[in-house]
Amino acid sequence: MSDIRKRVGAKGANYQVRYPSKSTKSGYAYKSFKTLKEARAFVETGAALDHGSRNVSSITTVDDATDQWLRICEKEGLNGREPVTAYTCKNYVYRASFIQQYDWQKDLQALTTPDVVAFRSWLLSQDISRDLAGKVLSTFHSIMKEMSIRGHVPHNVATGVCIRSDARYQEPVVIPSKRDVIALLQAADALANLKNQTITKPWQRYRPMLYLAADSGMRPQEYLALATSAIDDGGVRVERAVDGSGHKISVTKTAAGRRYIELSSDVVGMVRHYGDNHGIKNSFDLVFPAANGKWMCRRNWQRRGFNVACEKAGLMETVTVDGETYDRPKFRPYDLRHFFASMLIEKKVNLKKIQTLMGHTNIETTLNVYGHLLEDEDAPKQETGLLGSLLENSCGKSVASPL
């Protein structure tokens, strides 16, 4: 039989429920509540009986559960998956800091859905973006799910509580036009053919990288980690990427990232020509290794390669930030990925095929980012190899011939 006792301590009064438990030597277990109403509800709803029939969990607070969840992510892996990378773990620790910062006024086992709703309201009142608040709440969902399947809580009380954010791309993405891409590639050609060897030498590598980025739609971290063995006569297999920290080569961002992309024959020849004649031998089978034989830094590629090509091509814009006016490139390396997608849509490629080629896990991502382009129904079809029709100069000769 359960009973309720009032206890007064340094932190004020609380109400302690004593209920039968098979997991203790005395045959009784205890649980404290802030109010008499909560204590009575625990007894009257049969929750005390349910708790008494289960083993008492060693994880009693949200802080304990969060710490346990982080250890599982780092050492064991969630739901049978591999442990997360150090970079991902660092992000999880940051999100977890918000969960542990919140004043949870109940033990883990006493939490109810309204308590999670209150936490959501607190998150949205903080000086953080809605997107980050959503990620923190998603992390809390994962914590409660893990505690549930491990028997620390009877069920996941966070189910159904979420923060809906706008699409990742609230404004249409900036997509380079065909003329912009041609200008960018011609700039790469010019930089790779200068008499100044100080400039020409790095552009022996940057030039095929730029062509490959435009013709494949690969993410920068994917083509920076591209293996020589992943290229064949028809295209490229995307199988790995530089980790978000930049410290190691890992698998692609998601399973959907593993894909095969057909390339223009000129681009395949250019990439292979670089590897055969100018590439540096390395232990990672990299197509585009840095001077030290490891993968290139993404920021260095953008600053020393892509931005220089934008400036050479005249693809600059004037912006004013904090009262200071300066010129900057109109595009980023990632924007060539958007160009690739726009060309696929122009060619009337099936939407599901576009999702596959882009490496999107969900087709909703493809639609959110590029759905506005689907309204263009007048563009003609082209043959496979996106750059094939763009790389011919006025004489009909390809500008992509190996140097």
Helices and strands as residue ranges (DSSP letters): E 3-9, E 12-20, E 28-33, H 36-44, H 47-52, H 62-71, I 72-76, G 78-80, H 86-101, G 108-110, H 113-125, H 130-149, H 178-192, H 197-216, H 220-223, G 228-230, E 235-238, E 240-242, E 249-251, G 255-257, E 259-262, H 265-277, H 298-300, I 301-306, H 307-313, E 316-321, E 324-329, H 335-346, H 351-358, H 363-370, G 371-375
